Structures are given as C-alpha cells and as structure tokens.
Amino acid sequence: MDMSELNARIEACRACGLCRNRTRAVPGEGCLEHPLVLCIGEGPGEQEDLTGRPFVGPAGQLLDRMLASVGLSREQVFIANVVKCRPPGNRAPEPDEVRACLPFLREQTRLLRPRILFCLGATAGRAIIDPAFRVTRQRGLWVERKGFYLMGTYHPSALLRDRSGQYKREAYEDLKALRRKIDELSASTQGGG
C-alpha cells in the first residue's frame, strides 16, 4: 500500500461514529520522502474538517510559527492526527475512536519512516508514548522505542489559552530539544553512524 491508497482508505473509513458527522476526513500532509519528524495532534477541528488539511486553523498557524522558531517548515515534516475525523464540538476522541483510527497512523508511520514522533498534547502522548501520559509531567522527555524517538509537548491550542506564558516557555524548550535531536540524528547519518 502507498500513501495515496492509504488516504483513500482513510477517506472511506466507517470504523467508528466520527465518520457520520465529518465533512472531510483529514489524513495528514507534509513531506512524503522520509521526513525526520512526524508531528501528531489529537484530531481535526472545524477548519480541518472543512478543508481536509491538518492544523490549518489558529492552532495550525501557531504550529507553523513553532516549527519556524527552530528552523522547520510544514513542508519538511509530516503532520497528522491520532483520529482522522473531527470529534463533535472538538471534544477529545474517545478510546474506541482512537483504537479504530490508530492503525492508519501506524501505517503512515511505516510508509514515512520518520525517526521522531513529536506528540502534540495529551491525546497523542497517551496514544503513542504511554497510556498514562501527562503533558505537565512528561513533556520534553525523550523515549526511544523500536528505533523511534518519541517526545510529547503541549498542543498548540493549549498554548493559545495559556495566559501565564509558562506553557509557551516550556513548549519552546521542547522545540529546542527537538531541534537538537534532529541535528544529532542528521550528524550521525552524515557521519555514517
């Protein structure tokens, strides 16, 4: 299966109730040629449901700025979500919805072969890193598993609500750690290691 076949399966999926109210499924987008980083969010919001593209609303605009702050662009990474259809009212996906959709994310990961899975928010962290993942306790910590480097940070929508600025400062530290890991992996690849 290639990415276009996988996208067609995602768009036709009826494995959970989220499909009933979607305008469009949101498979993901970005670099298809083995990006180093796969950014994983929770699920599509209203703008994403309308356009079929991930992270295009206010949180997506912030994600673009976050990536740019460490020298990355949307075209250099791949951006996807744990669930591919918008949960009603932008609520967090239910466990059965996550279970129904996770095989798509696993297949995307297999096809893309990223080295880093950068989880945006608690839902992605729980689905990918640890079922008990808590952003405030485990953000910024690297986990190595099956040849992947995993890290969770705040979801951009949480940063938009952060009046104190604390989460923004912590998220920027996480982004700098992401940049260091990218540089480390790039150096080891160029050095033959």
N, C-alpha and C positions, 0 to 999 in steps of 0.2 A: 504494500500500500504506500502511495506517496501522499504528500500534503494536500493536493487537490482532491484526492479520493477521500481522505480523512475529513476535510472540510465539508464535502458533500454529505458524509455520514452525520456529521455534527448538525448540519442544517436540516437534515431529515429526521433527526432523533426524536423519539417519543417515549423515552425510557422513564421519565418522571413527569410530574404535573406541571413543571415550569414551562413546558412546551405549549401548554394550552393558551397562555396569555402573551406569548412573545410576538413581537413584530418581526424580529430577525434574530437568529442565533448569532453569537459572536465568537467565532473560532479563535481568533488571535491574528496578530500581524507583526511584521518586522523582518529581520534578516533571516533568510531561509538557508543560508550556507554556513551551517555550524557556528551560530553565534556563541560567544563565550558565556553570555548571560541570558537566562530565561527569567523574565520578571513575571511573577504570578500574583494576581489580585484575587479578590473574592468572587465577584460576579458582575455582569453588566448592569449599568444604571440606565436611566431613561434615554440619555443621548446615545449610549452604546446600542441599546435595543432598537432605536430608530435608524442608526447608520450601519449596524453590523460590524462596527470597529471598536476595539477595546480602548478604554481610557481616553475618551475624546471630550468629556465634559470638564468642569472645573478641576476635578481631581486629576484628570489626564493632563491638563495644562500644567498643573503643579508637578506631576511626574516628569514631564518633558524638561521642566526647569531643574528638577532634582538631578536627572541624568546629565544635563548640560553642565551642572556645577562640578562634575567630576569628569568632564570631557567625553561624555557619551551622548549618542543621539538615538532616537527611536529606530532609526534605520540600522543601527549596529547591534541591537538586542532583539529578542523576540518577546512580545508582550501577550500574555494570555490570562485567563481566569480559571479558578477551580471549577466553577459552573459556567456553562456557555449560554444560558438563557437568564433573563432578568427575573430575580425573585420579586414577588409583588411588594410594592411600596419600598423597594430597595432593602428589604429585611435581609438578615444573614441567611444563607442557604441552610436548609435542614439537613441532618446527617444522611437521610436516604437520598436526597438530591445530590449531595457530594459524592456518595457511593456510586450513583448512577452515572455521574459525569467523569469521575476520576480516570476511567480507562482512556478517555480521549486525551487527557493531559499526559498520561503515561506514554501514549503513542506519539504525541507531539514531541515529548522529551526524547523518545527513541529515534525519531526521524531527525530531529535537530542536533542531537548530541552536544548540548551545551555542557560546560564544565561547572557553571554556577547557577543555582536555583535561588533567586532573590525573592523572598516571600513578603508580600506587602499586606500586612495586617494579620490578625489572629486566625481568621478562617483559613488562609493559605498556610500559615505556620502550623496549624493543627492538622491540616490535610497532608502536608509534606514533611514537616520536621518531627513533630511529636504531638500525639493526640491531646496532651495536657499543656501545649504551648501557651505561654502568656507573654504578650509583647513587652509589657513593662519589666518582666523578669529576665526574658531570654533574648531580647532584641540585641543585635550586634555580635552575637556569639556564633562562631563557625562550627558547623557539624560536618564531618566528612563521612560520606556513606556511598558505597558502591561506585567510587570514582567521581562522585559529585561533591561539590562544596555547597552547603546549604546555610543560608542566613535569613533571619526574619527581621523586619523593621516595621515601623508604623505605616499604615495605609495612608496615602495622600489625603483622603477625605478626613481622617482623624487630625491630620496636620492643619487642615483648613479650619477645624473647630478649636484648635489649640490657642487659647488666648494668652497663656503664660509665656509661650515660646519655648518651654522646656522640651516638648516633644520634637519641635523643629531642630533644636540644637542637637538632640540625641540622634535624630534621623540623619543629620549632616555628618555626624561621627560615623554612623553606619555606612553612609555613602563613601566616605573616605576609606573605610576598611574595605569596601567593595573595590574601589579603585586600586588599593594596594594588592588585593588578591588577583585582580586582572593583570596587573603589572608583573606580579610574581609568576603567574601561570604563563604569561607571554614570554617572560625571560627564560623560563625552564624549557619552553617549546623551542625558542630560538637557539638555546644552548644545547639542544639535543637531549635534554632531560625530560 
